[in-house]
Amino acid sequence: MSIAELSSNGLVHLEPFRLLILGGGAIVAECHLPALKALRWLENCEVLEPYAPNAKVIRDRFPSVKVSATPYQEALPEKARSGRFDGVLIALPNTLHAEASMRCLQVGLSVLCEKPLAMTAEECREVGSTAQKQGRQVFAGMVRRFTPAFTALRQALANGMAGDIQRVVIEHGSDCKHWPWDTETVLRRDQGGCLVNMGIHFLDLLEWIFGSLKPVSYKDDLAGGIEMNCDFRLVTKASIPLELRISWTRSLANVFKIEGTRGTLTADLGKFDAVRWCAAGHPIEASVRTQLPFESGDWQNTFESCFVEQLWKFAVAVQSGGCRDLVTPEVAARSHDLIEWAYRNRTRPPKANLRGLRPGLPPAAVVVTGGTGFVGSHLVERLAELEMTSIIVPVRNFRSGSQIARFPVTMKRADLLNPASCRSALKGAKHVFHLAYGTDGFNASRVTIEGTRNVLRSALEEGVTSVVVFSTCTVWGEYQNMLVTEDLPARPALGNYGRSKAQMQKECLEFARQHPEMRVSVVAPGSVYGPRSDLFCITPSTAAKAGKFAWFEGGRGICNPVYVANLVDLAILAAQKSDAHGQVFIAVDAQSTWKEFLSPLVEPWLDAIPNISLEEAESLKRASERNGTLKDLMKSAINSPEIMASVSNHHFLGRLKEEFSRIFPAHRQSLLQFRPVPDRIIKPVQISGGLAAWMADIYGPSTVAFSSAKARKILGWEPHLPLQEGMSMSVEWLRQTGIID
């Protein structure tokens, strides 16, 4: 279908629009270029993308698109003089939006700029002023205005389906580690946090629907980086209360809900075709949708189709005038006015004053490998509280940084198996905390052992003062009926994981003996629990909630817990004390039975938890071995963002996937049903076949107890949070995240 055919029913006729695109990241490859392809404008566009990996993705997936590595600052004058372009799409990092928009306007090109149009209201208005002087158009790309669900929502409100509106609630949240991007700019401090990047969409929609808004209160979790969670309260001119909650670390309800005297209208933010209407006081509900959601064509009700509509409306505005439903600089500035009020008036939850109880570390440059994980993120938080001069966190991908981006950290892409990359990551550090290890796959042991070797060698070459390496009590996990100390030979449990950690620990101690000039110590924690812990916080609760948790032998086994903040304190003591050199320190707070330890985490389901013997557990494990199906394999592939991104980026498979989606939309939707709901709080452990028999390896009737006497004697370590208090904080976190109601 040509644009002329799409527009034959009284709509504006358009010639193919010639678009210059600045930036070629995920939003361009995943949304804008497919939209241009649907409009048959793909051959008329050109992408300026200096970053080679992004450029390769575009060339592989869209061979007809011209991609240039020339920086836009150099290319713009020539592109404008050539007369080959009708407008510019700006998809650069946020901090470049205002400057790039004004450059484009000044050379005579109209602009559609991905949100935010600028970083401040003043910049938005300056962009608008430049557009007026140049006689050109400029708009902010607020694509959610064009979703069929919001079209239906506005029509339902206009028809009085909600009655008098009493309350509006918006919740949007998911862990950004599941997003289809992997560039350092998204979580960089100068790019803004969840309010300016995602909340701005909803502030725009609220003002679009209700008119001017008045801010009331705002709180977030900013701690020197960017806000990853925020709660913004506002009111309309008619005093309707509005609640806006955004999270980049966990899932929320993901709804846009309007409650009124006649009914409630709810838009599921993960769906795009309709809204749900529930009658007030009556068990009646209906799905509300619009028959013709798009002016640009008869497209599927998907997020990508909204980009088609936005690009089409931009072309209409440039070629024929008008800007219906597009966001002008003045409208964008009003959203920024609200954001700037929020940032000026932010409050944060009070924190317990533990400064006098916890060990400190003089401010210095530190590196934390594995800093995006559970323990690593808590360590980064403590180092930020101690005001380190710099905190570098090497990462394999930037998506993993959701838990630490709110702190003043710098994430650097690094490969610990590459000595040069590893040394570069450690440059300038005084202290290194090494938590990274191999997690899965054939390379896991190599990452754990060889990666640690590279960290130690690189640290020595860079003149690092101390390296604290994190090991595990699993190194001695096969001992039974005794108290284990660090002097005992290794007897690792849990297969390859335990063996590789034991080998790593042995090599660390040998390295320390050979190099007394650099302090090297090893910390070996027991069962580390606390907010965000998987095995010792999330897993028991989610499994019990699903009816897939059991006590093994009545939960009589010995648990050796250590609260994560206590473990962090021990690591900091090891970094600063010279007596720590060449030593391993077991870190456990105390001992309890597994039933005593886990009961608070599974309390809502205690009465339903069965007890099974080890013989029954072994039988269940044998029954569940190698029972996977081809359907399970397909589900795993579809559930994996990495696999699906690789398919999309493949020269042949990517095009095949697009053609399949176009020709068989119903089958595509069926396949998508296999995917986990993207707004889960934390991906729950998938346990097939009833009870979680494999958990016997973790929560079984072990009789080994671990001693932290050495850490107490040499380092003066004392756990500042006892088990009852640490567990109370863990349960409270589970409630906040919705795992426990």
MODA-V967413 format. One record per pair of residues at least 24 apart in sequence whose C-alpha atoms are under 7 Angstrom apart, sorted by the first residue. I is the first residue (numbers start at 1). J is the second residue. D is the distance in Angstrom with one decimal. If there is no record, write none. Layout:
i:I j:J d:D
i:I j:J d:D
//
This chain:
i:3 j:39 d:6.9
i:6 j:296 d:6.5
i:6 j:297 d:5.4
i:16 j:41 d:5.6
i:17 j:41 d:6.2
i:17 j:86 d:6.4
i:17 j:315 d:6.4
i:18 j:44 d:4.9
i:18 j:45 d:5.5
i:18 j:84 d:6.9
i:18 j:85 d:4.8
i:18 j:86 d:5.2
i:18 j:87 d:6.8
i:19 j:44 d:6.6
i:19 j:45 d:4.6
i:19 j:46 d:6.7
i:19 j:85 d:5.6
i:19 j:86 d:6.1
i:19 j:87 d:5.3
i:19 j:88 d:5.6
i:19 j:89 d:6.8
i:20 j:45 d:5.6
i:20 j:46 d:5.1
i:20 j:47 d:6.2
i:20 j:85 d:6.3
i:20 j:87 d:6.4
i:20 j:88 d:4.7
i:20 j:89 d:6.2
i:21 j:46 d:6.0
i:21 j:47 d:4.6
i:21 j:48 d:6.2
i:21 j:88 d:5.7
i:21 j:89 d:4.7
i:21 j:90 d:6.0
i:22 j:47 d:6.0
i:22 j:48 d:5.1
i:22 j:49 d:6.8
i:22 j:72 d:6.6
i:22 j:89 d:6.2
i:22 j:90 d:4.9
i:22 j:91 d:5.7
i:22 j:92 d:6.3
i:23 j:47 d:6.7
i:23 j:48 d:5.7
i:23 j:49 d:5.0
i:23 j:90 d:6.7
i:23 j:91 d:5.0
i:23 j:92 d:5.0
i:24 j:48 d:7.0
i:24 j:49 d:5.3
i:24 j:54 d:5.9
i:24 j:55 d:6.6
i:25 j:54 d:5.8
i:26 j:180 d:6.7
i:26 j:181 d:5.7
i:29 j:58 d:6.2
i:31 j:304 d:5.4
i:31 j:307 d:6.6
i:32 j:307 d:6.3
i:35 j:304 d:6.5
i:35 j:305 d:6.7
i:35 j:307 d:5.9
i:35 j:308 d:4.7
i:36 j:308 d:6.8
i:48 j:72 d:6.4
i:57 j:649 d:5.6
i:60 j:649 d:6.5
i:60 j:650 d:6.5
i:60 j:651 d:4.6
i:61 j:649 d:5.9
i:61 j:650 d:6.8
i:61 j:651 d:5.5
i:61 j:654 d:6.2
i:61 j:655 d:6.6
i:77 j:107 d:6.5
i:80 j:107 d:6.1
i:80 j:108 d:6.8
i:80 j:109 d:6.9
i:87 j:111 d:5.8
i:88 j:112 d:6.2
i:89 j:113 d:5.7
i:90 j:114 d:6.0
i:93 j:185 d:6.5
i:94 j:118 d:7.0
i:94 j:191 d:5.5
i:95 j:119 d:6.6
i:95 j:190 d:6.9
i:95 j:191 d:6.0
i:98 j:123 d:6.5
i:98 j:127 d:6.5
i:101 j:127 d:6.9
i:102 j:127 d:5.9
i:102 j:130 d:6.5
i:105 j:130 d:6.9
i:105 j:131 d:6.0
i:105 j:134 d:6.5
i:105 j:136 d:6.5
i:106 j:134 d:6.5
i:108 j:134 d:6.8
i:108 j:136 d:6.9
i:109 j:136 d:6.8
i:110 j:136 d:5.2
i:110 j:137 d:4.8
i:110 j:138 d:5.7
i:110 j:318 d:7.0
i:111 j:137 d:6.2
i:111 j:138 d:4.5
i:111 j:139 d:6.3
i:112 j:138 d:5.8
i:112 j:139 d:4.9
i:112 j:140 d:5.9
i:112 j:141 d:6.2
i:113 j:139 d:6.2
i:113 j:140 d:5.0
i:113 j:141 d:5.5
i:114 j:140 d:5.9
i:114 j:141 d:4.6
i:115 j:140 d:5.6
i:115 j:141 d:5.2
i:115 j:142 d:6.3
i:116 j:140 d:6.7
i:116 j:197 d:6.9
i:120 j:336 d:5.9
i:121 j:333 d:4.3
i:121 j:334 d:6.9
i:121 j:336 d:4.9
i:121 j:337 d:5.8
i:124 j:329 d:5.3
i:124 j:330 d:6.9
i:124 j:332 d:6.7
i:124 j:333 d:5.4
i:125 j:329 d:5.9
i:125 j:330 d:6.0
i:125 j:333 d:6.5
i:127 j:329 d:6.8
i:128 j:329 d:5.2
i:128 j:330 d:7.0
i:137 j:318 d:6.6
i:138 j:328 d:6.7
i:139 j:326 d:6.4
i:139 j:327 d:5.3
i:139 j:328 d:4.9
i:139 j:329 d:6.4
i:140 j:327 d:5.3
i:140 j:328 d:6.4
i:140 j:329 d:7.0
i:140 j:332 d:6.9
i:142 j:201 d:6.3
i:142 j:327 d:6.8
i:143 j:306 d:6.2
i:143 j:307 d:6.3
i:143 j:310 d:6.4
i:144 j:201 d:6.9
i:145 j:205 d:6.8
i:146 j:306 d:5.3
i:146 j:309 d:6.7
i:146 j:310 d:7.0
i:147 j:272 d:5.8
i:147 j:303 d:6.9
i:147 j:306 d:5.7
i:148 j:272 d:5.8
i:148 j:273 d:5.1
i:148 j:274 d:6.5
i:148 j:290 d:7.0
i:148 j:293 d:5.1
i:148 j:301 d:6.5
i:149 j:267 d:6.5
i:149 j:272 d:5.1
i:149 j:273 d:5.0
i:149 j:274 d:4.4
i:149 j:275 d:5.6
i:149 j:289 d:6.7
i:151 j:293 d:6.6
i:152 j:274 d:6.5
i:152 j:275 d:6.8
i:152 j:288 d:6.4
i:152 j:289 d:5.1
i:152 j:290 d:5.3
i:153 j:275 d:6.4
i:161 j:262 d:6.4
i:161 j:263 d:6.5
i:162 j:259 d:6.7
i:162 j:260 d:4.7
i:162 j:261 d:6.3
i:162 j:262 d:4.9
i:162 j:263 d:4.7
i:162 j:264 d:5.8
i:162 j:265 d:6.7
i:163 j:260 d:5.3
i:163 j:261 d:5.1
i:163 j:262 d:4.7
i:163 j:263 d:6.9
i:164 j:260 d:5.2
i:164 j:261 d:5.3
i:165 j:240 d:7.0
i:165 j:258 d:7.0
i:165 j:259 d:5.9
i:165 j:260 d:4.1
i:165 j:261 d:6.6
i:166 j:240 d:5.9
i:166 j:259 d:5.7
i:166 j:260 d:5.1
i:167 j:240 d:5.9
i:167 j:241 d:5.3
i:167 j:242 d:6.2
i:167 j:258 d:6.1
i:167 j:259 d:5.2
i:168 j:241 d:6.4
i:168 j:242 d:4.8
i:168 j:243 d:6.2
i:168 j:257 d:5.7
i:168 j:258 d:4.6
i:168 j:259 d:6.2
i:169 j:242 d:6.0
i:169 j:243 d:4.8
i:169 j:244 d:6.2
i:169 j:256 d:6.1
i:169 j:257 d:5.2
i:169 j:258 d:6.6
i:170 j:243 d:6.0
i:170 j:244 d:4.8
i:170 j:245 d:6.2
i:170 j:255 d:5.6
i:170 j:256 d:4.5
i:170 j:257 d:6.2
i:171 j:244 d:6.1
i:171 j:245 d:4.8
i:171 j:246 d:6.0
i:171 j:252 d:5.9
i:171 j:253 d:5.7
i:171 j:254 d:4.9
i:171 j:255 d:5.4
i:171 j:256 d:6.7
i:172 j:245 d:6.4
i:172 j:246 d:5.0
i:172 j:247 d:6.5
i:172 j:252 d:5.7
i:172 j:253 d:6.7
i:172 j:254 d:4.4
i:172 j:255 d:6.7
i:173 j:246 d:5.5
i:173 j:247 d:4.3
i:173 j:248 d:5.8
i:173 j:250 d:5.9
i:173 j:251 d:4.4
i:173 j:252 d:4.7
i:173 j:254 d:6.3
i:173 j:679 d:6.5
i:174 j:247 d:6.3
i:174 j:248 d:5.4
i:174 j:249 d:6.0
i:174 j:250 d:4.8
i:174 j:251 d:4.1
i:174 j:252 d:6.9
i:174 j:678 d:6.9
i:174 j:679 d:5.0
i:174 j:680 d:6.9
i:174 j:681 d:6.9
i:175 j:248 d:5.0
i:175 j:249 d:4.2
i:175 j:250 d:4.9
i:175 j:251 d:6.6
i:175 j:402 d:6.8
i:176 j:248 d:5.5
i:176 j:249 d:6.5
i:176 j:399 d:6.1
i:176 j:402 d:6.1
i:177 j:399 d:4.2
i:177 j:400 d:5.0
i:177 j:402 d:6.7
i:178 j:641 d:6.8
i:179 j:399 d:7.0
i:180 j:641 d:6.9
i:181 j:399 d:7.0
i:182 j:397 d:5.9
i:182 j:398 d:5.3
i:182 j:399 d:5.8
i:183 j:398 d:6.1
i:184 j:398 d:5.8
i:187 j:405 d:6.1
i:189 j:225 d:5.4
i:189 j:226 d:5.6
i:192 j:226 d:6.0
i:193 j:226 d:4.7
i:193 j:227 d:4.8
i:193 j:228 d:6.1
i:194 j:227 d:6.0
i:194 j:228 d:5.5
i:194 j:229 d:6.8
i:194 j:246 d:6.6
i:194 j:247 d:6.9
i:194 j:248 d:6.6
i:195 j:230 d:6.9
i:196 j:339 d:6.9
i:199 j:246 d:6.6
i:200 j:335 d:6.4
i:203 j:335 d:6.0
i:204 j:335 d:6.1
i:210 j:236 d:6.6
i:212 j:236 d:6.5
i:212 j:237 d:6.5
i:213 j:237 d:6.5
i:215 j:338 d:6.7
i:218 j:342 d:5.5
i:218 j:345 d:6.6
i:218 j:346 d:5.2
i:218 j:347 d:6.4
i:219 j:346 d:4.9
i:219 j:347 d:4.5
i:219 j:348 d:5.4
i:220 j:346 d:6.7
i:220 j:347 d:6.7
i:220 j:348 d:5.7
i:221 j:348 d:6.1
i:221 j:406 d:6.9
i:222 j:406 d:5.2
i:223 j:406 d:5.4
i:223 j:407 d:5.0
i:224 j:406 d:6.3
i:224 j:407 d:4.8
i:224 j:408 d:4.6
i:225 j:405 d:5.7
i:225 j:406 d:4.1
i:225 j:407 d:4.2
i:225 j:408 d:4.5
i:225 j:409 d:6.9
i:226 j:405 d:6.1
i:226 j:406 d:4.5
i:227 j:406 d:5.4
i:228 j:406 d:6.0
i:248 j:402 d:6.6
i:249 j:402 d:5.6
i:249 j:403 d:6.3
i:250 j:681 d:4.7
i:250 j:682 d:6.7
i:251 j:679 d:4.8
i:251 j:680 d:5.1
i:251 j:681 d:4.1
i:252 j:679 d:6.7
i:272 j:301 d:6.0
i:272 j:302 d:6.0
i:272 j:303 d:6.7
i:273 j:301 d:5.2
i:357 j:720 d:6.8
i:358 j:569 d:6.6
i:359 j:569 d:6.1
i:359 j:573 d:6.7
i:360 j:386 d:6.7
i:361 j:386 d:6.8
i:361 j:572 d:6.7
i:361 j:576 d:6.9
i:363 j:387 d:5.9
i:363 j:388 d:4.2
i:363 j:389 d:5.6
i:364 j:388 d:5.0
i:364 j:389 d:5.0
i:364 j:390 d:6.8
i:364 j:430 d:6.4
i:365 j:389 d:5.2
i:365 j:390 d:4.7
i:365 j:391 d:6.2
i:365 j:428 d:6.9
i:365 j:429 d:4.8
i:365 j:430 d:5.5
i:365 j:431 d:6.8
i:366 j:390 d:6.2
i:366 j:391 d:5.1
i:366 j:392 d:6.3
i:366 j:429 d:5.1
i:366 j:430 d:5.9
i:366 j:431 d:4.8
i:366 j:432 d:5.7
i:367 j:391 d:5.8
i:367 j:392 d:4.7
i:367 j:393 d:5.8
i:367 j:426 d:6.4
i:367 j:429 d:6.2
i:367 j:431 d:6.5
i:367 j:432 d:4.8
i:367 j:433 d:6.2
i:368 j:392 d:6.4
i:368 j:393 d:5.1
i:368 j:432 d:6.0
i:368 j:433 d:4.8
i:368 j:434 d:5.9
i:369 j:393 d:5.8
i:369 j:394 d:5.6
i:369 j:433 d:6.4
i:369 j:434 d:4.9
i:369 j:435 d:5.4
i:369 j:436 d:5.2
i:370 j:434 d:6.8
i:370 j:435 d:4.8
i:370 j:436 d:4.0
i:372 j:400 d:6.0
i:372 j:401 d:5.4
i:372 j:403 d:6.5
i:372 j:404 d:6.4
i:374 j:532 d:6.1
i:374 j:533 d:6.0
i:375 j:564 d:6.4
i:376 j:435 d:6.7
i:377 j:403 d:6.2
i:377 j:404 d:5.8
i:378 j:565 d:7.0
i:379 j:568 d:5.6
i:380 j:404 d:7.0
i:381 j:407 d:6.8
i:384 j:408 d:6.8
i:394 j:425 d:6.3
i:416 j:451 d:5.0
i:416 j:454 d:6.6
i:417 j:447 d:6.6
i:417 j:450 d:6.6
i:417 j:451 d:5.1
i:417 j:454 d:6.9
i:419 j:454 d:5.7
i:422 j:454 d:6.7
i:422 j:455 d:6.5
i:422 j:458 d:6.6
i:423 j:458 d:4.7
i:426 j:458 d:7.0
i:426 j:459 d:6.5
i:427 j:462 d:6.0
i:428 j:462 d:7.0
i:429 j:464 d:5.9
i:430 j:464 d:4.8
i:430 j:465 d:5.2
i:430 j:466 d:6.8
i:431 j:464 d:6.1
i:431 j:465 d:5.9
i:431 j:466 d:5.0
i:431 j:467 d:6.0
i:431 j:575 d:6.9
i:432 j:466 d:6.3
i:432 j:467 d:4.7
i:432 j:468 d:6.3
i:433 j:467 d:5.8
i:433 j:468 d:4.9
i:433 j:469 d:6.1
i:434 j:468 d:6.1
i:434 j:469 d:4.8
i:434 j:470 d:6.2
i:435 j:469 d:6.4
i:435 j:470 d:5.2
i:445 j:500 d:5.5
i:448 j:500 d:6.5
i:448 j:501 d:6.9
i:448 j:504 d:6.8
i:449 j:500 d:6.5
i:449 j:503 d:6.9
i:449 j:504 d:5.0
i:452 j:504 d:7.0
i:460 j:518 d:6.7
i:464 j:518 d:6.8
i:465 j:518 d:5.5
i:465 j:519 d:6.2
i:466 j:518 d:5.9
i:466 j:519 d:4.5
i:466 j:520 d:5.8
i:466 j:575 d:5.7
i:467 j:519 d:6.2
i:467 j:520 d:4.9
i:467 j:521 d:6.5
i:467 j:575 d:6.8
i:468 j:520 d:6.0
i:468 j:521 d:5.0
i:468 j:522 d:5.7
i:468 j:571 d:6.7
i:468 j:574 d:6.8
i:468 j:575 d:6.2
i:469 j:521 d:6.2
i:469 j:522 d:4.7
i:469 j:523 d:6.2
i:470 j:522 d:5.8
i:470 j:523 d:4.9
i:470 j:524 d:6.1
i:471 j:501 d:6.1
i:471 j:505 d:6.6
i:471 j:522 d:6.5
i:471 j:523 d:5.7
i:471 j:524 d:4.6
i:471 j:525 d:7.0
i:472 j:524 d:4.1
i:472 j:525 d:5.1
i:472 j:526 d:6.5
i:473 j:524 d:5.3
i:473 j:525 d:5.7
i:473 j:526 d:5.3
i:473 j:586 d:6.9
i:474 j:498 d:5.6
i:475 j:501 d:6.6
i:475 j:502 d:5.2
i:479 j:704 d:6.1
i:480 j:702 d:6.9
i:480 j:703 d:5.1
i:480 j:704 d:4.7
i:481 j:703 d:4.9
i:481 j:704 d:5.4
i:482 j:704 d:5.5
i:482 j:705 d:6.3
i:483 j:704 d:6.2
i:483 j:705 d:4.8
i:483 j:706 d:5.6
i:483 j:707 d:6.5
i:484 j:705 d:6.0
i:484 j:706 d:4.7
i:484 j:707 d:6.0
i:485 j:706 d:6.3
i:485 j:707 d:5.6
i:486 j:584 d:6.4
i:486 j:585 d:6.9
i:486 j:586 d:6.7
i:509 j:582 d:5.5
i:512 j:581 d:7.0
i:512 j:582 d:5.1
i:513 j:582 d:6.5
i:519 j:578 d:7.0
i:519 j:581 d:4.9
i:520 j:581 d:5.1
i:520 j:582 d:5.7
i:521 j:574 d:6.7
i:521 j:580 d:5.8
i:521 j:581 d:5.3
i:521 j:582 d:5.3
i:521 j:583 d:5.2
i:521 j:584 d:6.1
i:522 j:583 d:6.2
i:522 j:584 d:4.6
i:522 j:585 d:6.2
i:523 j:571 d:6.7
i:523 j:584 d:5.8
i:523 j:585 d:4.9
i:523 j:586 d:6.1
i:523 j:587 d:6.9
i:524 j:584 d:6.9
i:524 j:585 d:5.9
i:524 j:586 d:4.7
i:524 j:587 d:5.9
i:525 j:562 d:6.9
i:525 j:586 d:5.7
i:525 j:587 d:4.4
i:525 j:588 d:6.2
i:526 j:560 d:5.4
i:526 j:561 d:5.6
i:526 j:562 d:6.1
i:526 j:587 d:6.1
i:526 j:588 d:5.5
i:527 j:560 d:5.8
i:527 j:561 d:4.5
i:527 j:562 d:5.9
i:528 j:561 d:5.9
i:528 j:562 d:5.0
i:528 j:563 d:5.8
i:528 j:564 d:5.7
i:529 j:561 d:6.8
i:529 j:562 d:6.4
i:529 j:563 d:5.2
i:529 j:564 d:5.8
i:530 j:563 d:5.8
i:530 j:564 d:5.8
i:530 j:726 d:6.6
i:530 j:727 d:7.0
i:530 j:730 d:5.0
i:531 j:730 d:4.9
i:531 j:733 d:5.8
i:537 j:601 d:6.6
i:537 j:730 d:6.9
i:539 j:685 d:6.4
i:540 j:601 d:6.8
i:540 j:602 d:6.6
i:541 j:601 d:5.6
i:541 j:602 d:5.2
i:542 j:684 d:6.3
i:542 j:739 d:6.8
i:544 j:602 d:6.2
i:544 j:605 d:6.3
i:545 j:605 d:6.6
i:548 j:690 d:5.8
i:548 j:691 d:4.4
i:548 j:692 d:5.5
i:549 j:609 d:6.4
i:549 j:691 d:5.8
i:549 j:692 d:5.8
i:550 j:609 d:5.5
i:550 j:610 d:5.1
i:550 j:611 d:5.6
i:550 j:612 d:6.7
i:550 j:691 d:6.8
i:551 j:610 d:6.3
i:551 j:611 d:4.7
i:551 j:612 d:6.3
i:552 j:611 d:5.9
i:552 j:612 d:5.3
i:552 j:613 d:5.8
i:552 j:614 d:6.5
i:552 j:696 d:6.4
i:552 j:700 d:5.5
i:552 j:701 d:6.7
i:553 j:611 d:6.5
i:553 j:612 d:6.0
i:553 j:613 d:5.1
i:553 j:614 d:6.7
i:553 j:701 d:6.5
i:554 j:611 d:5.8
i:555 j:593 d:6.5
i:555 j:594 d:5.1
i:555 j:595 d:4.6
i:555 j:701 d:6.8
i:556 j:593 d:5.4
i:556 j:594 d:6.2
i:556 j:595 d:6.6
i:556 j:701 d:5.7
i:557 j:593 d:5.4
i:557 j:594 d:5.7
i:557 j:700 d:5.7
i:557 j:701 d:3.4
i:557 j:702 d:4.7
i:557 j:703 d:6.1
i:558 j:591 d:6.6
i:558 j:592 d:5.8
i:558 j:593 d:4.7
i:558 j:594 d:6.1
i:558 j:701 d:6.6
i:558 j:702 d:5.6
i:558 j:703 d:5.6
i:558 j:704 d:6.6
i:558 j:705 d:6.8
i:559 j:591 d:5.7
i:559 j:592 d:5.3
i:559 j:593 d:5.4
i:559 j:594 d:5.3
i:560 j:588 d:5.8
i:560 j:590 d:6.2
i:560 j:591 d:4.9
i:560 j:592 d:6.8
i:560 j:705 d:6.6
i:560 j:706 d:6.7
i:561 j:588 d:5.6
i:561 j:589 d:6.0
i:561 j:590 d:6.5
i:561 j:591 d:6.7
i:562 j:587 d:6.6
i:562 j:588 d:4.6
i:562 j:589 d:4.9
i:563 j:726 d:6.2
i:566 j:719 d:5.1
i:566 j:720 d:6.4
i:566 j:721 d:6.8
i:570 j:717 d:6.2
i:573 j:715 d:6.2
i:574 j:715 d:6.9
i:579 j:714 d:6.8
i:585 j:710 d:6.5
i:585 j:711 d:5.5
i:586 j:707 d:6.6
i:586 j:708 d:5.2
i:586 j:711 d:6.9
i:587 j:708 d:5.5
i:588 j:706 d:7.0
i:588 j:708 d:6.0
i:589 j:719 d:6.1
i:594 j:699 d:6.4
i:601 j:731 d:6.1
i:617 j:693 d:5.1
i:617 j:696 d:6.9
i:620 j:693 d:5.9
i:621 j:693 d:5.6
i:621 j:694 d:6.4
i:624 j:689 d:6.9
i:635 j:674 d:5.8
i:638 j:675 d:6.2
i:639 j:675 d:5.1
i:639 j:676 d:6.5
i:681 j:737 d:6.5
//
